């Protein structure tokens, strides 16, 4: 009898304790010990507590209060903190949470597919880079991958200091980007890795944005069909599932901007990517509620065998990867965007090139220009305009820096066509800050393409050594479609 009473009493105590615990103030994973809070921005804090419970959040002596809603959620915005460095954070309701080792600095979301997910330990120079990764004021938050059909409220992950013990499993591009900014700007950096291999861009866009445009109806239909197929139910390349599972739970944590490395999965639908990728950027900016924050991305590198090089092909060929790169280039028309050109950093035999150090550095140069307003040449030459003079095409460029140049010997990678849309390789020349292109085979030129191949042999750069982006002056139909397979 005593054992029965003891069991019942223990059960009552357990229920009571669970009830008290359920009323405790709780925070999402992205708000915790070792985090970096965004300098100079209002700081959203949110979490859960007992309905009707009062919650206060204090950051650097600034306190704001809220009352928990009927669904158990609360939300506040703490006024901005302008000073970089260590800060005290306390969240209090019926219980009190003092967050440890918190810094004020800059926070960057680092997203995309496998090349953003690619780890430091798998990259060039890992044996030297990992032991040297002693940067305690760089903080890392790696979002555990999850897909979801509806927006989630939390993720798995925790903030840790950057160290030889923590950096090996982290995104190489994100780390080398953040380290470059940390060393150049001398301020704390918070890096949130939110990447997932094998995903299309449509996976990262909210349902509301895709439904608002009939152009994306097929993406939603395919996603719905995948949901009925048990073998595809958890794949990451369905529409909205990574926005729901990875991005929505982070919002609206204050950030400085985002970096992005993706496109391989969408190469067969480059024409669609022209609008889908800008829609993704606009979608994140709208749902984050922080205006047009800087969004920097990596243009796809050279890849696949070199059968389309001038030395190996009698005439230029079509290329899905070239079309995708051009869709990325066109995205630069969106405000506060920057593109790291990597046409010289790829590996024809590996879709995951290992030199992530230089990719990170080129993204950092874009950040220094776009996000931090520094006066530097962040990019190689970008196509600006074309004029026709007789049988010559004269090409003008942005970002010529100290002047146009050819890496190595003579200028390579240009092709020209007339109204028949038949391109031929040509020898181009640099004249001042222009490139002049002509061919005896094309007496009346109409269009020029540069670096138009999966793995092009092209070498235009500026005198700062930054490569020119591949481009085309025409908009003729290509090999890609909008069909999702």
C-alpha positions as CSV (number, residue, x, y, z in Angstrom):
1,X,0.0,0.0,0.0
2,X,2.8,2.4,0.9
3,X,4.5,1.7,-2.4
4,X,1.3,2.6,-4.2
5,X,1.0,5.9,-2.2
6,X,4.6,6.6,-2.9
7,X,4.1,6.1,-6.6
8,X,1.0,8.3,-6.7
9,X,2.8,11.1,-4.8
10,X,5.8,10.9,-7.1
11,X,3.5,11.2,-10.1
12,X,1.8,14.2,-8.7
13,X,5.1,15.9,-7.9
14,X,6.3,15.0,-11.4
15,X,3.2,16.6,-13.0
16,X,3.7,19.7,-10.8
17,X,7.3,20.1,-11.7
18,X,6.5,19.6,-15.4
19,X,3.9,22.3,-15.1
20,X,6.4,24.7,-13.6
21,X,8.9,23.9,-16.3
22,X,6.4,24.5,-19.1
23,X,5.8,28.0,-17.7
24,X,9.5,28.8,-17.8
25,X,10.6,31.4,-20.3
26,X,12.2,29.7,-23.3
27,X,14.2,31.0,-26.2
28,X,14.8,29.7,-29.7
29,X,18.1,28.1,-30.4
30,X,19.5,31.1,-32.3
31,X,19.2,33.2,-29.2
32,X,21.6,31.8,-26.6
33,X,25.1,31.7,-25.0
34,X,28.0,32.7,-27.2
35,X,25.8,34.5,-29.8
36,X,26.6,37.6,-31.7
37,X,24.0,40.4,-31.8
38,X,23.9,42.8,-34.7
39,X,25.5,46.1,-34.0
40,X,23.5,49.2,-34.8
41,X,20.2,47.5,-35.4
42,X,17.0,46.9,-33.4
43,X,17.4,43.5,-31.7
44,X,14.4,41.2,-32.0
45,X,14.0,38.7,-29.1
46,X,11.2,36.2,-28.9
47,X,10.3,32.9,-27.2
48,X,7.7,31.1,-25.2
49,X,6.3,31.4,-21.7
50,X,3.0,30.9,-19.8
51,X,0.1,32.8,-21.5
52,X,-0.3,36.2,-19.8
53,X,3.2,36.0,-18.2
54,X,5.3,39.2,-18.3
55,X,8.7,39.0,-19.9
56,X,11.5,41.5,-19.8
57,X,14.7,41.5,-22.0
58,X,17.7,43.6,-21.0
59,X,20.6,44.2,-23.3
60,X,23.5,46.5,-22.3
61,X,21.2,48.1,-19.7
62,X,18.3,48.7,-22.2
63,X,15.1,46.9,-21.0
64,X,11.9,46.2,-22.8
65,X,8.9,44.2,-21.7
66,X,6.1,42.1,-23.3
67,X,3.2,40.0,-22.2
68,X,3.0,36.5,-23.4
69,X,0.1,35.9,-25.8
70,X,-2.6,33.2,-25.5
71,X,-0.6,30.9,-27.8
72,X,2.4,31.1,-25.4
73,X,4.6,33.3,-27.5
74,X,6.2,36.7,-26.8
75,X,8.2,39.1,-28.8
76,X,10.1,42.3,-28.2
77,X,12.5,44.7,-30.0
78,X,15.4,46.0,-28.0
79,X,16.9,49.4,-29.1
80,X,20.1,49.1,-31.0
81,X,23.6,48.9,-29.3
82,X,26.3,50.8,-31.1
83,X,29.4,49.7,-29.3
84,X,31.2,46.5,-30.4
85,X,32.2,43.9,-27.8
86,X,30.9,42.0,-24.8
87,X,27.4,42.7,-23.6
88,X,25.2,41.4,-20.8
89,X,21.8,39.9,-21.8
90,X,19.1,38.9,-19.3
91,X,15.7,37.5,-20.2
92,X,13.3,37.2,-17.3
93,X,9.8,36.1,-16.6
94,X,8.9,33.7,-13.7
95,X,12.4,32.4,-14.3
96,X,15.5,34.3,-15.3
97,X,18.0,33.5,-18.0
98,X,21.4,35.2,-18.2
99,X,23.0,34.6,-21.5
100,X,26.8,34.1,-21.3
101,X,29.6,35.3,-23.5
102,X,27.5,37.4,-25.9
103,X,29.1,39.9,-28.3
104,X,27.9,42.8,-30.3
105,X,29.2,42.5,-33.9
106,X,28.0,41.7,-37.4
107,X,25.9,38.7,-38.3
108,X,25.8,37.0,-41.7
109,X,23.5,34.2,-42.9
110,X,25.4,31.8,-45.1
111,X,23.1,29.7,-47.3
112,X,22.8,27.7,-50.4
113,X,23.5,24.1,-51.4
114,X,26.5,21.7,-51.2
115,X,29.2,24.2,-52.1
116,X,28.2,26.4,-49.2
117,X,27.8,23.3,-46.9
118,X,31.3,22.1,-48.0
119,X,33.4,21.8,-44.8
120,X,36.7,23.4,-43.9
121,X,38.2,20.0,-43.3
122,X,37.4,19.0,-46.9
123,X,39.0,22.2,-48.4
124,X,42.4,23.2,-49.8
125,X,44.8,23.8,-47.0
126,X,42.7,22.2,-44.3
127,X,45.7,20.8,-42.4
128,X,47.1,24.3,-42.0
129,X,43.8,26.2,-41.7
130,X,42.2,24.2,-38.9
131,X,45.0,24.6,-36.3
132,X,45.2,28.3,-37.1
133,X,41.5,28.9,-36.6
134,X,41.9,30.6,-33.2
135,X,39.4,33.4,-33.4
136,X,37.2,33.5,-30.3
137,X,35.3,36.6,-31.4
138,X,34.1,34.8,-34.6
139,X,31.1,32.8,-33.5
140,X,29.5,29.9,-35.4
141,X,26.0,28.7,-35.6
142,X,25.3,25.7,-37.7
143,X,21.6,25.0,-38.4
144,X,20.8,21.3,-38.4
145,X,19.2,20.5,-41.7
146,X,15.4,19.9,-41.8
147,X,12.7,20.2,-44.4
148,X,9.1,21.1,-43.5
149,X,5.8,21.6,-45.3
150,X,4.9,24.5,-43.0
151,X,7.1,27.3,-41.4
152,X,8.7,26.1,-38.3
153,X,9.4,28.0,-35.1
154,X,12.8,26.7,-34.1
155,X,15.9,24.8,-35.3
156,X,18.5,22.7,-33.7
157,X,21.9,24.3,-33.3
158,X,24.0,26.3,-30.9
159,X,26.5,29.2,-31.0
160,X,30.2,28.2,-30.4
161,X,33.4,30.1,-30.5
162,X,35.6,29.6,-33.6
163,X,38.5,27.3,-32.6
164,X,40.5,24.4,-34.1
165,X,38.0,22.1,-32.4
166,X,34.9,23.7,-33.9
167,X,35.8,24.9,-37.4
168,X,36.5,21.7,-39.2
169,X,32.8,20.8,-39.6
170,X,31.7,24.3,-40.5
171,X,31.1,25.8,-44.0
172,X,34.5,26.7,-45.6
173,X,33.1,29.5,-47.7
174,X,31.3,31.0,-44.7
175,X,34.4,30.8,-42.5
176,X,36.9,32.2,-45.0
177,X,34.4,35.0,-45.8
178,X,33.9,35.8,-42.1
179,X,37.5,35.6,-41.2
180,X,38.5,38.0,-43.9
181,X,35.9,40.6,-42.7
182,X,36.9,40.0,-39.0
183,X,40.6,40.7,-39.8
184,X,40.0,43.7,-42.0
185,X,37.3,45.3,-39.8
186,X,38.5,44.2,-36.4
187,X,35.0,43.4,-35.1
188,X,33.2,40.3,-33.9
189,X,31.5,38.2,-36.6
190,X,28.6,35.9,-36.2
191,X,28.2,33.3,-39.0
192,X,25.0,31.3,-39.4
193,X,25.4,28.3,-41.7
194,X,22.0,27.5,-43.2
195,X,22.9,25.3,-46.1
196,X,21.5,22.0,-47.6
197,X,23.1,20.0,-50.4
198,X,21.2,19.0,-53.5
199,X,18.6,21.8,-53.3
200,X,16.9,24.0,-55.8
201,X,16.4,27.7,-55.3
202,X,12.6,27.2,-55.1
203,X,13.2,25.2,-51.8
204,X,14.3,28.5,-50.1
205,X,11.3,30.6,-51.1
206,X,8.2,31.1,-49.1
207,X,4.9,29.7,-50.1
208,X,3.3,33.2,-50.3
209,X,5.9,34.4,-52.8
210,X,5.6,31.4,-55.1
211,X,1.7,31.5,-55.0
212,X,1.7,35.2,-55.8
213,X,3.1,34.6,-59.3
214,X,1.5,32.1,-61.8
215,X,4.9,31.6,-63.3
216,X,5.8,29.4,-60.4
217,X,2.6,27.3,-60.3
218,X,4.5,24.3,-61.8
219,X,7.0,24.4,-58.9
220,X,4.1,24.2,-56.4
221,X,2.4,21.4,-58.3
222,X,5.5,19.3,-58.4
223,X,6.1,19.9,-54.7
224,X,2.5,18.7,-54.0
225,X,3.1,15.6,-56.1
226,X,6.3,14.8,-54.3
227,X,4.4,15.0,-51.0
228,X,2.3,12.1,-52.2
229,X,5.3,10.1,-53.1
230,X,6.8,8.5,-49.9
231,X,10.2,8.1,-51.6
232,X,10.5,11.9,-52.2
233,X,8.7,13.2,-49.1
234,X,11.8,14.4,-47.4
235,X,13.9,15.6,-50.3
236,X,15.3,19.1,-50.0
237,X,14.6,20.2,-53.6
238,X,10.8,20.7,-53.2
239,X,9.4,24.2,-53.2
240,X,9.3,26.0,-49.9
241,X,10.6,23.2,-47.7
242,X,13.9,24.7,-46.8
243,X,12.5,28.2,-46.3
244,X,10.0,26.6,-43.9
245,X,12.5,24.3,-42.1
246,X,15.7,26.4,-42.1
247,X,15.0,30.1,-42.8
248,X,11.7,30.9,-41.2
249,X,12.8,29.8,-37.7
250,X,15.8,32.2,-37.9
251,X,13.6,35.2,-38.7
252,X,13.6,38.0,-37.6
253,X,17.0,37.6,-35.8
254,X,18.9,40.8,-36.7
255,X,21.6,40.3,-39.4
256,X,24.0,42.4,-41.4
257,X,23.3,40.5,-44.6
258,X,23.4,37.1,-46.4
259,X,25.8,35.2,-48.7
260,X,24.6,32.6,-51.1
261,X,26.3,29.8,-53.1
262,X,23.7,27.8,-55.1
263,X,22.6,27.3,-58.7
264,X,24.0,23.9,-59.7
265,X,20.6,22.3,-59.1
266,X,18.8,24.9,-61.3
267,X,21.2,24.8,-64.2
268,X,18.7,23.1,-66.4
269,X,16.2,25.9,-65.7
270,X,18.4,28.9,-66.1
271,X,15.7,31.0,-67.8
272,X,13.4,30.5,-64.8
273,X,16.3,31.3,-62.5
274,X,16.3,34.8,-64.0
275,X,13.2,35.7,-62.0
276,X,13.3,33.0,-59.3
277,X,16.6,34.1,-57.8
278,X,15.6,37.8,-57.5
279,X,12.3,36.6,-56.1
280,X,14.2,34.7,-53.4
281,X,16.2,37.7,-52.5
282,X,13.1,39.9,-52.3
283,X,11.3,37.3,-50.3
284,X,14.0,37.0,-47.7
285,X,14.2,40.8,-47.3
286,X,10.4,41.1,-47.0
287,X,10.0,38.2,-44.5
288,X,13.1,39.3,-42.4
289,X,11.7,42.8,-42.1
290,X,15.1,44.5,-42.3
291,X,14.8,46.3,-45.6
292,X,17.2,45.7,-48.5
293,X,20.0,44.1,-46.5
294,X,23.1,43.1,-48.6
295,X,22.8,39.9,-50.5
296,X,26.0,38.6,-52.0
297,X,26.3,35.5,-54.1
298,X,28.8,33.2,-55.9
299,X,28.5,32.9,-59.6
300,X,29.0,29.2,-60.7
301,X,32.6,28.3,-61.5
302,X,33.9,26.4,-64.6
303,X,32.9,22.8,-64.6
304,X,32.7,19.7,-66.8
305,X,35.2,18.6,-69.5
306,X,36.7,21.2,-71.7
307,X,35.1,20.1,-75.0
308,X,33.7,23.6,-75.6
309,X,37.1,25.4,-75.5
310,X,38.2,27.0,-78.7
311,X,41.1,24.6,-79.1
312,X,38.8,21.6,-79.0
313,X,35.6,22.7,-80.7
314,X,35.2,24.0,-84.3
315,X,32.5,26.4,-83.1
316,X,30.9,27.5,-79.8
317,X,28.3,25.3,-78.3
318,X,25.3,25.8,-76.1
319,X,25.8,25.6,-72.3
320,X,23.2,25.3,-69.5
321,X,25.9,26.4,-67.0
322,X,26.7,29.5,-69.0
323,X,23.0,30.4,-69.1
324,X,22.8,30.0,-65.3
325,X,25.8,32.2,-64.8
326,X,24.2,34.8,-67.0
327,X,21.0,34.6,-65.0
328,X,23.1,35.2,-61.9
329,X,24.8,38.2,-63.5
330,X,21.5,39.7,-64.4
331,X,20.5,39.5,-60.7
332,X,22.9,42.3,-60.0
333,X,20.2,44.7,-61.1
334,X,18.6,44.1,-57.7
335,X,19.7,46.7,-55.0
336,X,22.5,45.9,-52.6
337,X,23.7,42.8,-54.4
338,X,27.2,41.7,-55.2
339,X,28.6,38.7,-57.1
340,X,31.8,36.8,-56.6
341,X,33.0,35.6,-60.1
342,X,34.7,32.2,-59.8
343,X,35.1,31.2,-63.5
344,X,38.8,30.6,-62.8
345,X,38.4,28.6,-59.6
346,X,36.5,25.5,-60.7
347,X,37.5,21.9,-61.3
348,X,36.3,20.3,-64.5
349,X,36.1,16.9,-62.8
350,X,34.5,17.9,-59.5
351,X,31.4,20.0,-58.9
352,X,32.9,20.8,-55.5
353,X,36.1,22.8,-56.2
354,X,38.3,22.8,-53.1
355,X,39.7,26.3,-53.1
356,X,37.1,27.9,-50.8
357,X,39.6,30.4,-49.4
358,X,39.6,32.5,-52.5
359,X,35.8,32.2,-52.9
360,X,35.4,33.5,-49.3
361,X,37.9,36.4,-50.0
362,X,36.0,37.5,-53.2
363,X,32.7,37.4,-51.3
364,X,34.4,39.5,-48.5
365,X,35.5,42.1,-51.1
366,X,31.9,42.4,-52.2
367,X,30.8,42.8,-48.6
368,X,33.4,45.5,-48.0
369,X,32.0,47.4,-51.0
370,X,28.3,46.7,-50.8
371,X,27.8,46.4,-47.0
372,X,30.5,48.5,-45.6
373,X,30.9,51.2,-48.2
374,X,34.7,50.8,-48.7
375,X,36.2,52.2,-51.8
376,X,37.8,49.2,-53.5
377,X,37.5,47.2,-56.6
378,X,35.3,44.4,-55.5
379,X,34.7,42.8,-58.9
380,X,36.3,42.0,-62.2
381,X,35.0,43.6,-65.4
382,X,31.2,43.4,-65.9
383,X,29.6,43.8,-69.3
384,X,28.1,47.2,-69.8
385,X,27.2,47.8,-73.4
386,X,28.0,47.1,-77.0
387,X,28.3,49.3,-80.1
388,X,28.8,48.1,-83.7
389,X,31.3,49.9,-86.0
390,X,31.4,48.3,-89.4
391,X,32.4,44.6,-88.9
392,X,33.6,45.3,-85.3
393,X,31.8,45.0,-82.0
394,X,33.1,47.3,-79.3
395,X,32.4,46.2,-75.7
396,X,32.3,48.5,-72.7
397,X,32.6,47.3,-69.1
398,X,32.0,48.3,-65.5
399,X,34.6,47.7,-62.8
400,X,37.7,47.9,-65.1
401,X,39.7,49.0,-62.1
402,X,43.2,50.0,-63.2
403,X,42.4,48.9,-66.7
404,X,41.5,45.8,-68.7
405,X,44.0,43.0,-69.0
406,X,44.4,39.4,-70.2
407,X,45.7,36.8,-67.8
408,X,48.5,35.0,-69.5
409,X,49.0,35.6,-73.2
410,X,46.4,36.8,-75.8
411,X,42.8,37.5,-74.9
412,X,40.6,34.4,-75.1
413,X,37.0,33.4,-74.7
414,X,35.1,35.6,-77.2
415,X,32.7,34.5,-79.9
416,X,30.7,36.6,-82.4
417,X,27.6,36.0,-84.5
418,X,25.5,37.7,-87.1
419,X,21.7,37.6,-87.5
420,X,21.9,33.9,-88.3
421,X,22.8,33.3,-84.6
422,X,25.8,31.2,-85.6
423,X,28.7,32.0,-83.3
424,X,32.4,31.6,-84.2
425,X,35.4,32.0,-82.0
426,X,37.4,35.1,-82.6
427,X,40.6,36.8,-81.4
428,X,39.6,39.9,-79.5
429,X,41.9,42.8,-78.5
430,X,41.9,45.3,-75.7
431,X,41.8,48.9,-76.8
432,X,42.0,51.3,-73.9
433,X,39.1,50.2,-71.6
434,X,37.2,48.5,-74.4
435,X,37.4,45.0,-76.0
436,X,37.1,45.0,-79.8
437,X,35.8,41.8,-81.4
438,X,35.6,41.0,-85.1
439,X,35.7,38.1,-87.6
440,X,36.0,37.8,-91.4
441,X,33.3,35.2,-91.1
442,X,30.8,37.7,-89.6
443,X,30.8,40.8,-91.8
444,X,27.7,42.2,-90.0
445,X,28.0,41.3,-86.3
446,X,24.9,41.3,-84.1
447,X,25.9,39.6,-80.8
448,X,29.0,38.7,-78.8
449,X,29.4,36.1,-76.1
450,X,32.3,35.7,-73.6
451,X,33.1,32.6,-71.6
452,X,30.0,30.9,-73.0
453,X,30.7,27.3,-72.1
454,X,30.5,24.9,-69.2
455,X,34.3,25.2,-68.7
456,X,35.4,28.1,-70.9
457,X,38.9,29.0,-71.8
458,X,38.6,32.7,-71.0
459,X,41.0,35.2,-69.4
460,X,39.7,38.8,-69.4
461,X,40.3,40.5,-66.0
462,X,41.2,43.9,-64.6
463,X,44.7,44.9,-63.6
464,X,43.8,44.0,-60.0
465,X,43.6,40.4,-61.2
466,X,39.8,39.9,-60.7
467,X,38.3,37.9,-63.5
468,X,35.5,39.2,-65.8
469,X,32.1,37.6,-65.6
470,X,31.0,35.5,-68.5
471,X,28.2,37.3,-70.5
472,X,26.2,37.5,-73.7
473,X,24.9,40.6,-75.5
474,X,22.0,38.7,-77.0
475,X,18.8,37.1,-75.6
476,X,18.4,34.3,-78.0
477,X,16.7,31.1,-76.9
478,X,19.1,28.7,-75.2
479,X,19.1,25.1,-74.1
480,X,17.4,25.5,-70.7
481,X,13.7,25.4,-70.0
482,X,11.3,26.2,-67.2
483,X,10.2,22.6,-66.9
484,X,10.7,20.9,-63.5
485,X,11.6,17.2,-63.9
